């Protein structure tokens, strides 16, 4: 998964979290490439990075972020809800 696909995957799964790709703002999650070519996932609050995890690939960083926010479970639940016939 690429970072450009992460936002769409979160939306499709119905997950609403403030996430910034390749940047950092106050009170948001970030998935960013480091100057060394690694990828980091962290929560930014008041200019500080919290719960920072570093990955060797964009794919691994995005999957970690998606999974750590309930991505797979949320997607399955949403698909199940959409596949139920309307009660009349």
BALOBA-1460 file (C-alpha; in Angstrom, 3 decimals):
// residues 88
<rec num="1" residu="x" x="0.000" y="0.000" z="0.000"/>
<rec num="2" residu="x" x="1.239" y="3.475" z="-0.821"/>
<rec num="3" residu="x" x="0.548" y="6.547" z="1.285"/>
<rec num="4" residu="x" x="-1.675" y="7.917" z="-1.474"/>
<rec num="5" residu="x" x="-3.820" y="4.772" z="-1.154"/>
<rec num="6" residu="x" x="-3.900" y="4.924" z="2.654"/>
<rec num="7" residu="x" x="-6.313" y="7.860" z="2.821"/>
<rec num="8" residu="x" x="-8.731" y="6.167" z="0.427"/>
<rec num="9" residu="x" x="-8.501" y="2.852" z="2.297"/>
<rec num="10" residu="x" x="-9.282" y="4.592" z="5.593"/>
<rec num="11" residu="x" x="-12.281" y="6.359" z="4.056"/>
<rec num="12" residu="x" x="-13.608" y="3.163" z="2.474"/>
<rec num="13" residu="x" x="-13.291" y="1.364" z="5.822"/>
<rec num="14" residu="x" x="-15.183" y="4.204" z="7.523"/>
<rec num="15" residu="x" x="-12.224" y="5.165" z="9.715"/>
<rec num="16" residu="x" x="-12.015" y="8.849" z="10.474"/>
<rec num="17" residu="x" x="-8.686" y="9.847" z="11.977"/>
<rec num="18" residu="x" x="-6.687" y="13.004" z="11.344"/>
<rec num="19" residu="x" x="-3.758" y="11.824" z="9.223"/>
<rec num="20" residu="x" x="-1.105" y="13.776" z="7.347"/>
<rec num="21" residu="x" x="1.050" y="12.194" z="4.665"/>
<rec num="22" residu="x" x="4.632" y="13.503" z="4.416"/>
<rec num="23" residu="x" x="4.149" y="16.276" z="6.893"/>
<rec num="24" residu="x" x="3.350" y="17.134" z="10.461"/>
<rec num="25" residu="x" x="0.620" y="19.258" z="11.971"/>
<rec num="26" residu="x" x="-0.623" y="19.651" z="15.513"/>
<rec num="27" residu="x" x="-2.770" y="16.885" z="16.968"/>
<rec num="28" residu="x" x="-2.676" y="14.485" z="14.037"/>
<rec num="29" residu="x" x="-1.167" y="11.210" z="12.932"/>
<rec num="30" residu="x" x="1.561" y="11.240" z="10.322"/>
<rec num="31" residu="x" x="2.984" y="8.787" z="7.811"/>
<rec num="32" residu="x" x="6.155" y="10.373" z="6.476"/>
<rec num="33" residu="x" x="9.340" y="9.563" z="4.629"/>
<rec num="34" residu="x" x="12.492" y="10.434" z="6.542"/>
<rec num="35" residu="x" x="15.562" y="12.064" z="4.971"/>
<rec num="36" residu="x" x="17.266" y="8.644" z="5.272"/>
<rec num="37" residu="x" x="14.604" y="7.054" z="3.035"/>
<rec num="38" residu="x" x="12.802" y="5.214" z="5.815"/>
<rec num="39" residu="x" x="9.148" y="5.721" z="6.700"/>
<rec num="40" residu="x" x="7.824" y="6.762" z="10.102"/>
<rec num="41" residu="x" x="4.402" y="6.664" z="11.706"/>
<rec num="42" residu="x" x="3.729" y="8.839" z="14.730"/>
<rec num="43" residu="x" x="1.244" y="11.082" z="16.514"/>
<rec num="44" residu="x" x="2.102" y="14.766" z="16.605"/>
<rec num="45" residu="x" x="1.035" y="16.941" z="19.487"/>
<rec num="46" residu="x" x="2.367" y="20.434" z="20.131"/>
<rec num="47" residu="x" x="5.289" y="19.881" z="17.790"/>
<rec num="48" residu="x" x="6.464" y="16.636" z="19.404"/>
<rec num="49" residu="x" x="6.354" y="13.112" z="17.966"/>
<rec num="50" residu="x" x="4.779" y="10.377" z="20.087"/>
<rec num="51" residu="x" x="4.587" y="6.601" z="19.607"/>
<rec num="52" residu="x" x="7.007" y="6.829" z="16.678"/>
<rec num="53" residu="x" x="7.589" y="3.660" z="14.668"/>
<rec num="54" residu="x" x="10.111" y="3.438" z="11.819"/>
<rec num="55" residu="x" x="9.794" y="1.153" z="8.781"/>
<rec num="56" residu="x" x="12.020" y="0.320" z="5.847"/>
<rec num="57" residu="x" x="9.204" y="0.675" z="3.320"/>
<rec num="58" residu="x" x="6.223" y="2.898" z="2.630"/>
<rec num="59" residu="x" x="4.103" y="-0.238" z="2.258"/>
<rec num="60" residu="x" x="4.942" y="-1.504" z="5.759"/>
<rec num="61" residu="x" x="4.352" y="1.905" z="7.348"/>
<rec num="62" residu="x" x="0.945" y="2.291" z="5.680"/>
<rec num="63" residu="x" x="-0.169" y="-1.243" z="6.562"/>
<rec num="64" residu="x" x="0.895" y="-0.704" z="10.176"/>
<rec num="65" residu="x" x="-1.094" y="2.533" z="10.341"/>
<rec num="66" residu="x" x="-4.160" y="0.988" z="8.702"/>
<rec num="67" residu="x" x="-4.097" y="-2.099" z="10.922"/>
<rec num="68" residu="x" x="-3.373" y="-0.175" z="14.128"/>
<rec num="69" residu="x" x="-6.520" y="1.888" z="13.528"/>
<rec num="70" residu="x" x="-8.742" y="-1.148" z="13.078"/>
<rec num="71" residu="x" x="-8.560" y="-1.064" z="9.302"/>
<rec num="72" residu="x" x="-9.186" y="-4.689" z="8.478"/>
<rec num="73" residu="x" x="-11.857" y="-5.176" z="11.154"/>
<rec num="74" residu="x" x="-13.597" y="-1.929" z="10.207"/>
<rec num="75" residu="x" x="-13.557" y="-2.833" z="6.509"/>
<rec num="76" residu="x" x="-15.046" y="-6.275" z="7.186"/>
<rec num="77" residu="x" x="-17.765" y="-4.799" z="9.412"/>
<rec num="78" residu="x" x="-18.616" y="-2.197" z="6.798"/>
<rec num="79" residu="x" x="-18.807" y="-4.807" z="4.031"/>
<rec num="80" residu="x" x="-21.072" y="-6.981" z="6.156"/>
<rec num="81" residu="x" x="-23.373" y="-4.046" z="6.871"/>
<rec num="82" residu="x" x="-23.543" y="-3.149" z="3.185"/>
<rec num="83" residu="x" x="-24.330" y="-6.717" z="2.163"/>
<rec num="84" residu="x" x="-27.313" y="-7.135" z="4.495"/>
<rec num="85" residu="x" x="-30.676" y="-6.863" z="2.736"/>
<rec num="86" residu="x" x="-32.741" y="-3.885" z="3.812"/>
<rec num="87" residu="x" x="-35.309" y="-4.736" z="6.450"/>
<rec num="88" residu="x" x="-38.778" y="-3.785" z="5.222"/>
